[in-house]
Structures are given as structure tokens and as C-alpha cells.
Amino acid sequence: MHDPACRGFDPDTGIVKLQMAGSCVGCPSSTATLRNGVENMLMHYIPEVKGIQQVKSDVEKAGEEELRSLEQRLAAAGAAS
């Protein structure tokens, strides 16, 4: 399930790839707050870090795809009314 190769620090770019957890699911503000907090803390304590990149699990990707599909079906049903 977890691919360790897709997470970690790339010294060439200064980007830390990580899978975040703990934010409210589906809340853009919560995700941004968590991301900014983690990024700021890493950049403060580790000068080589230039930013972070969120890595999503297969389950998260599937959930997002299912949500998009549901939204499209609801929009189509509303347009058909």
C-alpha cells in the first residue's frame, strides 16, 4: 500500500515528499493549514528544505475520483430536471 520510494527528501530540489494525515477530510482550509504548518516548520529547522509536496495514497486518490464522479452525476441529474 505505502510506497516508501515516493516519500522522502530530494536534496537536488530541496523538496520533501510526504503523506499528510490528521486534517479534516475534504476541507481545503484544513489541508492548507496543515501543509503550511509542516512546510514552515521544516523550512525553519532544516535550511536545505525549500518546500513540501503532498503524496496521496491510492485510497485517497480513489476517494477523490469517486467524489468527482458523484459530483458529475449530480450535476447531470440537476441539468436534466
Backbone hydrogen bonds, N-H to C=O, Kabsch-Sander energy under -0.5 kcal/mol:
donor,donor_aa,acceptor,acceptor_aa,energy
3,D,1,M,-0.5
6,C,3,D,-1.9
7,R,4,P,-1.3
8,G,17,K,-2.9
10,D,15,I,-2.5
13,T,10,D,-0.6
14,G,10,D,-2.8
15,I,10,D,-0.7
16,V,51,G,-2.2
17,K,8,G,-3.7
17,K,15,I,-0.6
18,L,16,V,-0.5
18,L,53,Q,-2.1
20,M,18,L,-0.6
27,C,24,C,-1.7
31,T,27,C,-2.1
32,A,28,P,-2.3
33,T,29,S,-2.3
34,L,30,S,-2.5
35,R,31,T,-2.8
36,N,32,A,-2.8
37,G,33,T,-2.3
38,V,34,L,-2.5
39,E,35,R,-2.7
40,N,36,N,-2.8
41,M,37,G,-2.1
42,L,38,V,-2.6
43,M,39,E,-2.6
44,H,40,N,-1.9
45,Y,41,M,-2.2
46,I,42,L,-2.4
49,V,46,I,-2.1
50,K,14,G,-3.5
51,G,14,G,-1.3
53,Q,16,V,-2.7
55,V,18,L,-3.0
61,K,57,S,-2.4
62,A,58,D,-2.4
63,G,59,V,-2.4
64,E,60,E,-2.3
65,E,61,K,-2.2
66,E,62,A,-2.4
67,L,63,G,-2.3
68,R,64,E,-2.3
69,S,65,E,-2.3
70,L,66,E,-2.5
71,E,67,L,-2.6
72,Q,68,R,-2.2
73,R,69,S,-2.3
74,L,70,L,-2.6
75,A,71,E,-2.4
76,A,72,Q,-2.4
77,A,73,R,-2.3
78,G,74,L,-2.3
79,A,75,A,-2.0
80,A,76,A,-1.5
81,S,77,A,-0.7
